[in-house]
Amino acid sequence: MKIKQFFLKTFGIRSGEFAVSLLLQLYVFIIISTLLIVKPTVNALFLSELTSEALPYAFLLVALVAVATSFFYNKALKHFPLNQIITVTILVSSLVFISLKIILSLKFFAEWLLYIYYVWVALFALLTTSQFWLLANLVFNIRQAKRLFGFIGAGAITGGIVGGYLTTLLAPKIGNENLILIAAVLILACIPILNFIWNRHVKKLGFFRQKQRSEYSKDTSFKLVLKSKHLTYIAGIIGLGVLMAKLVDYLFSDLAYRKIPDSDELASFFGFWFSTFNVISLGIQLFFTRRVLNFLGVTTSLLLLPIGIGVAAVLFLVFPELWVVIIIKAIDGSFKQSVNKASTELLYLPVSNDLKKKTKAFIDVVVDSIATGIAGCLLIFVIRGLKLPTIYVTLIILILIVVWVIVIFKVRKSYYNAFRSNLLSFAEKTSSTTPKKVTKATKETVIEVLEKGEDSEILYMLKRINSISDKRLKTLVIQLLHHKNPRIQAEAISNLYHLDKGTAIVEVEKLVHSKNDYVVFSAMEYLLTHTYVNNLKIFNSYLNHDDPYISSVALLCLSKESRDNASIGRQYDLHNRLEQAIINLNLPSEHHRTEETIELLRAVGYSHDPKYYSFITAHFNNRDERVVLAAIRAAGDSAAAVFINYLLDFLLLKKYREEAMEALFKFGPQMIKTLRIMLHKGSVAENAKQFIPAIMAKFETQSAVDELFKLLRHKDIVLRLESAKALNKIKNNKPKLTFSKRRIVRRLLTECKMYQETLSAMSLQKQISSRFEDQNNFDYDLDEFSARQSLIDLLDRRLENGLEQIFQLLGLRYQQKDIDIAYQGIISEKKDMQANAIEFLDTLLTPNLKSTLLPIVENTTLVASNDVSDTMLSDIPSEYTCFKRLLKGRDLKIKLAVLYLLKHLNDKRYLKLVKPLINHHHKKIRTFAIQAKDNLQSL
């Protein structure tokens, strides 16, 4: 059990993953052991009989056969399950090895047979390893793969060590032919392991992923690779890696053959060094691969191999000796099978299973083989054809390394975009409630709607016409002034502002006599502001009009005009008119219209006369919602400090909230600092605080940004969250304003720390609470159980807010759209989407944020699914420490919940935590602390 715990902690394996990881490790161990038993024997035999001169031709032959094999392999994939194809590959390989044993026993070394076995060993290595990694990709998602591929890949390296050393030690004693027979039997052990993994893990992937395995595109593998930039770059990286490996292999084989001409000694030399390279690779795989991948990321880790080979190749130009070639081969052999192999396989993970299944074998076999053929052509036609010395192979390697690095930088972007596309596709499928984006209407569409549309469609279109340059639109808008719907008439008047001053003045003057207050006001305001009609003429005509529809609107317009022109207010005795209107309205009458009250309220607001403000406050309690809304607007129009507290109280009522926020906005930019000071002093109701940031955001100024950054430090998590949302809104609308990246990152790290503490407390409380459910509780335990559940519920809500807050802050640091789709993936219930989202963040975030944030996000998904790993549990502090942290925090409700729980715990140790709070400045905390202290002292 201790050994298992050691493995779980050292290699990041979680409970439920250990058994399948070991089986996959054993599977690949057998494959590579078999390969390292067969390959040195075949290579040594090939070089001894045909010399290194034949290697380039063998490379070309491997390429041709692999391309042909790929055609039939893809056909088989369409008709047979992957597990059956793997089984057939293993059986055929075993039969081929048995036939090789017979050939070796008969000592029948025909040249064509040597080529056949050389080619088959190359195909065996390509097919079996490709099939294995495809199987592993099916079993694990991206995050599991990133943790486990290093551990699983160690089986391949260990197999290389064991197979190579077995060849070195046993070949002289039992002969190569008997070793080949051992390999033929050993490979058959993969079949029962395959069947067990397939039945236990692959078949249980669920309907969606099972369906993916059964659907195929009609395009060929080649076309599918070309259609996908990401797959094209993967193919390029693998091809360049193989080309490089073959050139290095040629250097290694050529210099080794020149130094060691004897076949048996050469086989022993190859076996020893192949195993030694794998020992180095095993060390890297076990202790560095996972850490390198986590620190550098998948794509950056790919750079280690070409850079390492490049440095060693430069060294070979200075010292063209076998020992330098051994170093180059060691770098290629060790990094290629460890960090580079894991990174390359991880590149496939954002690719769908269907596409992966059809293209992976093509890339691993055909691209690999074509690269091998290209290596052969370079050696035949460049090195041999031009009769260049072997050292020129190194120059070709250095040129190819430059291309290799360029392709790696290309795949970095495609890897990021592949995860982004997956998450975006998921978001589009699941967000059925998200309104669709309205596309910009063409003029033809606008004209058709204005001519034939329903009332609601016409209103919608009139509100979205930004200009009326087309003569047809101008005519239609003027025609709508005669529409039967008053709302359309009023909206048509608003659109006249886009036209020349004084347009349709005759039609608008007629509308002043309409029996709709909204139309009358729009018409009169248009005549005052956008015509050549004299203001005096309008007020003389309408202020004393017999029709109350006209006179009340005229008073409102006069009050509005007097804001910027005080003399016109004095000229028409505005204040006396307001006083008389208020008196008349207060007189009992059956003929008073609600609209008159509304218009008078707005007029009082525009007048800025404190003498009549009581009229506004009196109507805050009116039974008619329309009047209350008008009173709120009037308070905003007045911008009088006396109304601020009233408007803040209206934030608590949903039906008046938007209007109250707009009214506070009308007070002007000085309101930003006023609201922040009121929050600091505690002058804002608890449930109204969360709406303050949205009000500040309306100003979209640098001052608003700076004040909102201050609110990000507030103790209330909801207020911090709303402040971050407000900042994101401003950033989207005004990206040129200054948003300090340093302050954002600092806040992010602070929020992550608080979130981690809350998450640890939540995990611990869930564990303890689950024990209550498993036991028969007595009455005296019920209070404790209830208190724990209350704390868990509260922590759960805080975690939801905290996670959203972290992603809102990330939206200030990175592109908001990218962060939004990552957040949707994280909160998804689908583990694959969660894994994709985490890996997407891994490619996006800077190292300091990545190392802090990703473990938190991963642990969050585990806690949410009640799948807490043993390694995570070991990092959770004691309950005493958790309580201590929560009580030192700034969240009032959590403090109260903890104190309430401590009250019901029969443990005097907690008195140390409770006593300092009995003199707390907050009354509720003092009360709860005293109750907890009294209860604990009575034990």
Buried (B, 14 or more C-beta within 10 A) or exposed (E): EEEEEEBBEEBBBBEEBBEBBBBBBBBBBBBBBBBBBBBBBBBBBBBBBBEBEBBBBBBBBBBEBBBEBBEEBBEBBEEEEBBEBBBEBBEEBBEBBBBBBEBBBEEEBEEEBBBBBBBBBBBBBBBBBBBBBBBBBBBBBBBBBBBBBBBBBBBBBBBBBBBBBBBBBBBEEEBBBBBBBBBBEBBBBBBEBBEBBBEEBBEEBEEEBEEBBEEBEEBBBBEBBEEBBBBBBBBBBBBBBBBBBBBBBBBBBBBBBEEBEEBEBBBBBBBBBBBBBBBBBBBBBBBBBBEBBBEBBBBBBBBBBBBBBBEBBEBBEEEBEBEBBBBBBBBBBBBBBBBBBBBBBBBBBBBBBBBBBBBBBBBBBBBBBBBBBBBBBBBBEEBEEEEEEBEEBBEBBBEBBEEBBEBBEBBBBBBBBBBBBBBBEBBEEBEEEEEEEEEEBEEEEBBBBBEEBEEEEBBBBBEEBEEBEEEBBBEBBBBBBEBEBBBBBBBBBBBBEBBEEBBBBEBBBEBBBBEBBBBBBBBBBBBBEBBEBEBEEBBEBBBEBEEBBBBBBBBBBBBBBBEEEEEBBEBBEBBEBBBEBBEEBEEEEEEBEEBBBBBBBBBBBBBBBEEBBEBBBEBBEBEEEEBBBBBBBBBBBBBBEEBBEBBBBBBBEEEBBBBBBBBBBBBEEEBBBBBBEBBEEEEBEEEBBBBBBBBBBBBBBBBBBBBBBEBBEBEBBBBBBBBBBBBBBBBEEBEEBEBEEEBBBBBBBEBBEBBBBBBBBBBBBBEBBEEBEEEEEEEEBEBBBBBBBBBBEBBBBBBBBBBBBBBBBBBBBBEBEBBBBBBBBBBBEBBBBBBBBBBBBBBBBEEEBBEBBBBBBBBBBBBBEEEBBBBBEEEBBEBEBBBBBBBEBEBBBBBBBBBBBBBBBEEEEBBEBBBEBBEBEEEEBBBBBBBBBEBBEEE
